[in-house]
């Protein structure tokens, strides 16, 4: 019997379930004198997102144009997302990267309705990122402001002819890579996006670091190669970040990509907030 099951003739009390990392997956409790085994349940996606250290995330976004979190998705959730890749009915489009000289590998854009987990990740991170995006616009003296909810923002995208969903799964095998690029699909672009890492480094693949290259004005470009673990999240700029100059903030362009996968298979989930034309 698990937490929440009803015992005929008894009132089942509320049973708090520990969600701290490292806790035992099963606990023994007593209900009305009967021992029960209760499985610990993971926090909801929204609670996991809300519990991230958002002040530190925002500071890293201002300073470096990206922020990396600890594992947000469980191994089981990562595996479930990877298995979706073979279910063509879940997707609206497949891109062979070599055909377009984008790199070597492929990716698929999800169709509407998005899988529930993908929808939750998109829906619950947007309201926490929108205020950061608006502070960036203020610093750069750009009049555009982003609404507080994803639904309002997607309505704005629709008004500008951008109606196709952009969350995607990306797959790389040995020799695969992704050239430096920006994910822009029309006039409307939200300044921040997400990548979730679904494969375990050194077990499922080697190589394949997440790359960010910052094009600094009147200076050489600066690059970062970010090694990630399964379930982790990287939040990063879609186009540029504000950088403080002598008198005011200015735009610093950033592109992202993936270094060559030297062995195995690497899967990621990309969550982009603006839709495509």
C-alpha positions as CSV (number, residue, x, y, z in Angstrom):
1,X,0.0,0.0,0.0
2,X,1.3,3.5,-0.9
3,X,0.7,6.9,0.5
4,X,-2.8,8.1,-0.5
5,X,-4.4,4.7,-0.6
6,X,-7.6,4.4,1.4
7,X,-8.3,1.8,4.0
8,X,-12.0,0.9,4.1
9,X,-13.4,2.0,7.5
10,X,-10.4,4.2,8.4
11,X,-9.4,7.8,7.8
12,X,-6.0,7.8,6.3
13,X,-3.9,10.6,7.7
14,X,-1.7,12.9,5.6
15,X,1.7,11.3,5.3
16,X,4.6,13.7,4.6
17,X,7.0,12.2,2.1
18,X,10.7,13.1,2.2
19,X,12.1,14.5,-1.0
20,X,15.6,15.3,0.1
21,X,18.4,13.8,-1.9
22,X,19.8,10.6,-0.4
23,X,16.7,9.7,1.6
24,X,15.7,6.1,1.6
25,X,13.2,5.3,-1.2
26,X,10.9,3.5,1.2
27,X,9.8,4.3,4.8
28,X,7.9,2.3,7.4
29,X,5.0,4.0,9.1
30,X,2.0,2.9,11.2
31,X,-1.5,3.8,10.3
32,X,-4.3,2.9,12.8
33,X,-1.8,0.3,14.2
34,X,-1.1,-1.3,10.8
35,X,2.4,-1.1,9.4
36,X,2.6,0.4,5.9
37,X,5.4,0.8,3.4
38,X,5.4,4.2,1.8
39,X,7.4,5.0,-1.3
40,X,9.1,8.5,-1.3
41,X,7.8,10.6,-4.1
42,X,9.9,13.2,-6.0
43,X,8.9,16.8,-5.8
44,X,6.6,18.1,-8.5
45,X,8.3,19.8,-11.4
46,X,7.0,23.2,-10.3
47,X,8.4,22.7,-6.7
48,X,11.8,21.6,-8.1
49,X,12.0,24.7,-10.3
50,X,10.8,27.0,-7.6
51,X,13.4,25.6,-5.2
52,X,16.3,26.5,-7.4
53,X,18.6,29.3,-6.2
54,X,17.2,32.0,-8.5
55,X,19.2,35.0,-7.2
56,X,22.4,33.1,-7.9
57,X,21.0,32.0,-11.3
58,X,20.2,35.6,-12.2
59,X,23.6,36.8,-11.2
60,X,25.3,34.2,-13.3
61,X,23.2,35.1,-16.3
62,X,24.2,38.8,-15.9
63,X,27.9,37.9,-15.5
64,X,28.3,35.1,-18.0
65,X,25.2,34.7,-20.0
66,X,24.4,31.3,-18.6
67,X,23.7,29.4,-15.4
68,X,24.0,25.7,-14.7
69,X,21.9,24.0,-12.0
70,X,22.2,20.7,-10.3
71,X,20.1,17.8,-11.6
72,X,16.5,18.9,-12.0
73,X,15.2,15.8,-13.8
74,X,15.4,12.3,-12.3
75,X,17.2,9.5,-14.3
76,X,13.8,8.0,-14.9
77,X,12.4,11.2,-16.4
78,X,15.5,11.5,-18.6
79,X,15.0,8.0,-19.9
80,X,11.4,8.6,-20.6
81,X,12.2,11.7,-22.7
82,X,14.9,9.8,-24.7
83,X,12.4,7.0,-25.5
84,X,10.1,9.6,-27.1
85,X,12.7,10.2,-29.8
86,X,11.5,7.1,-31.7
87,X,7.9,8.0,-31.5
88,X,7.5,10.0,-34.7
89,X,3.9,11.0,-34.0
90,X,5.1,13.2,-31.1
91,X,7.0,15.5,-33.5
92,X,6.2,18.0,-36.2
93,X,9.6,18.1,-37.9
94,X,12.9,16.2,-38.2
95,X,16.1,18.0,-39.1
96,X,19.2,16.3,-40.5
97,X,21.9,18.7,-39.4
98,X,24.5,17.6,-42.0
99,X,22.0,18.3,-44.8
100,X,21.9,22.0,-43.8
101,X,25.6,22.1,-42.7
102,X,24.5,22.8,-39.1
103,X,26.7,20.0,-37.8
104,X,26.4,16.2,-37.6
105,X,23.4,14.7,-35.8
106,X,19.7,15.3,-35.9
107,X,16.9,16.9,-33.9
108,X,13.1,16.8,-33.8
109,X,10.6,19.6,-32.9
110,X,7.7,18.5,-30.8
111,X,4.2,18.9,-32.1
112,X,1.3,20.3,-30.1
113,X,0.3,19.3,-27.6
114,X,3.7,19.0,-26.0
115,X,4.4,16.0,-23.8
116,X,3.2,16.8,-20.2
117,X,6.8,16.9,-18.8
118,X,8.0,19.3,-21.5
119,X,4.9,21.5,-21.1
120,X,5.5,21.7,-17.4
121,X,9.2,22.6,-17.7
122,X,8.3,25.3,-20.3
123,X,5.3,26.7,-18.4
124,X,6.8,26.8,-14.9
125,X,10.3,28.2,-15.8
126,X,8.9,31.1,-17.9
127,X,7.4,33.2,-15.1
128,X,10.7,33.1,-13.2
129,X,12.7,34.1,-16.2
130,X,10.4,36.8,-17.6
131,X,11.3,39.3,-14.8
132,X,15.0,38.7,-15.5
133,X,14.4,39.2,-19.3
134,X,12.6,42.5,-18.5
135,X,15.5,43.7,-16.3
136,X,17.8,43.0,-19.3
137,X,15.6,45.0,-21.6
138,X,15.6,47.9,-19.1
139,X,19.4,47.8,-18.8
140,X,19.8,47.9,-22.6
141,X,17.2,50.6,-23.0
142,X,15.0,48.4,-25.1
143,X,11.3,49.2,-24.8
144,X,10.1,45.6,-25.3
145,X,8.7,43.9,-22.2
146,X,7.6,40.3,-21.8
147,X,4.3,39.3,-20.1
148,X,4.3,37.4,-16.8
149,X,2.8,34.1,-18.1
150,X,3.8,31.7,-20.9
151,X,0.2,31.8,-22.3
152,X,0.3,35.5,-22.7
153,X,3.7,35.4,-24.4
154,X,2.5,32.6,-26.8
155,X,-0.5,34.8,-27.7
156,X,1.9,37.6,-28.5
157,X,3.9,35.1,-30.7
158,X,0.7,34.1,-32.5
159,X,-0.2,37.7,-33.2
160,X,3.2,37.9,-35.0
161,X,2.6,34.7,-37.0
162,X,4.7,32.5,-34.8
163,X,2.5,29.5,-34.0
164,X,4.7,26.3,-34.3
165,X,6.1,24.9,-31.0
166,X,9.9,25.0,-30.7
167,X,10.8,22.6,-27.9
168,X,13.0,19.8,-29.3
169,X,15.0,16.7,-28.7
170,X,18.5,16.6,-30.1
171,X,20.5,13.4,-30.7
172,X,24.2,13.0,-31.4
173,X,26.2,9.8,-32.0
174,X,30.0,9.3,-32.3
175,X,31.4,12.1,-34.4
176,X,28.3,14.3,-34.0
177,X,28.5,18.0,-33.2
178,X,26.5,21.2,-33.4
179,X,27.9,24.4,-35.0
180,X,27.7,27.6,-33.1
181,X,24.3,29.2,-33.7
182,X,21.4,31.1,-32.2
183,X,17.8,29.8,-32.1
184,X,15.7,32.6,-33.8
185,X,12.5,31.8,-35.6
186,X,10.9,35.1,-36.3
187,X,10.6,38.7,-35.1
188,X,9.7,37.7,-31.6
189,X,12.4,36.1,-29.5
190,X,12.5,35.5,-25.7
191,X,16.0,36.3,-24.5
192,X,16.6,33.1,-22.5
193,X,16.2,29.4,-23.2
194,X,16.9,26.0,-21.6
195,X,18.8,22.8,-22.3
196,X,18.3,19.7,-20.2
197,X,20.9,17.0,-20.4
198,X,19.4,13.5,-20.7
199,X,22.4,11.3,-21.1
200,X,25.1,10.5,-18.5
201,X,28.6,11.7,-19.4
202,X,31.3,9.0,-19.4
203,X,28.6,6.2,-19.3
204,X,26.5,7.0,-22.3
205,X,28.9,9.2,-24.2
206,X,32.3,11.0,-24.1
207,X,33.1,14.5,-25.5
208,X,30.1,16.5,-26.5
209,X,30.6,19.5,-24.2
210,X,28.1,22.3,-24.3
211,X,29.8,25.3,-25.9
212,X,29.1,29.0,-25.5
213,X,31.1,31.7,-27.4
214,X,30.9,35.3,-26.4
215,X,31.7,37.9,-29.1
216,X,33.1,40.8,-27.2
217,X,33.3,44.2,-28.9
218,X,36.8,45.3,-29.9
219,X,38.2,42.1,-28.4
220,X,38.8,38.4,-29.1
221,X,35.9,36.1,-28.6
222,X,35.7,34.1,-25.3
223,X,34.5,30.5,-25.2
224,X,33.4,28.2,-22.5
225,X,33.1,24.4,-22.7
226,X,30.6,23.2,-20.1
227,X,30.7,19.5,-18.9
228,X,27.3,18.4,-17.7
229,X,25.7,15.5,-15.9
230,X,22.4,13.7,-16.5
231,X,19.3,15.7,-15.4
232,X,21.2,19.0,-15.1
233,X,19.8,22.3,-16.6
234,X,21.7,25.1,-18.4
235,X,19.8,28.4,-18.8
236,X,21.4,30.6,-21.3
237,X,20.9,33.7,-23.5
238,X,19.2,33.2,-26.9
239,X,21.1,36.1,-28.5
240,X,23.0,38.4,-26.2
241,X,23.5,39.5,-22.6
242,X,23.9,43.0,-21.1
243,X,27.5,43.9,-20.3
244,X,28.4,46.9,-18.3
245,X,30.6,49.4,-20.2
246,X,32.2,52.7,-19.2
247,X,28.9,54.6,-19.3
248,X,26.1,52.1,-19.7
249,X,25.1,48.5,-20.6
250,X,25.7,47.2,-24.1
251,X,24.9,44.0,-25.9
252,X,27.3,41.1,-26.0
253,X,26.4,38.5,-28.6
254,X,26.6,34.8,-27.6
255,X,26.2,31.7,-29.7
256,X,26.0,28.1,-28.5
257,X,26.8,24.7,-29.9
258,X,28.1,21.2,-29.0
259,X,31.7,19.9,-29.3
260,X,32.3,16.6,-31.0
261,X,30.9,13.5,-29.4
262,X,33.9,11.1,-29.3
263,X,32.0,8.0,-28.3
264,X,28.4,6.8,-27.5
265,X,25.1,8.7,-27.9
266,X,24.1,12.0,-26.3
267,X,20.5,13.3,-26.0
268,X,19.3,16.7,-24.8
269,X,16.0,18.5,-24.5
270,X,15.9,22.1,-25.7
271,X,13.1,24.3,-24.4
272,X,12.7,27.5,-26.3
273,X,9.9,29.9,-25.3
274,X,9.1,31.7,-28.5
275,X,7.3,29.8,-31.2
276,X,8.3,29.6,-34.9
277,X,6.7,30.9,-38.0
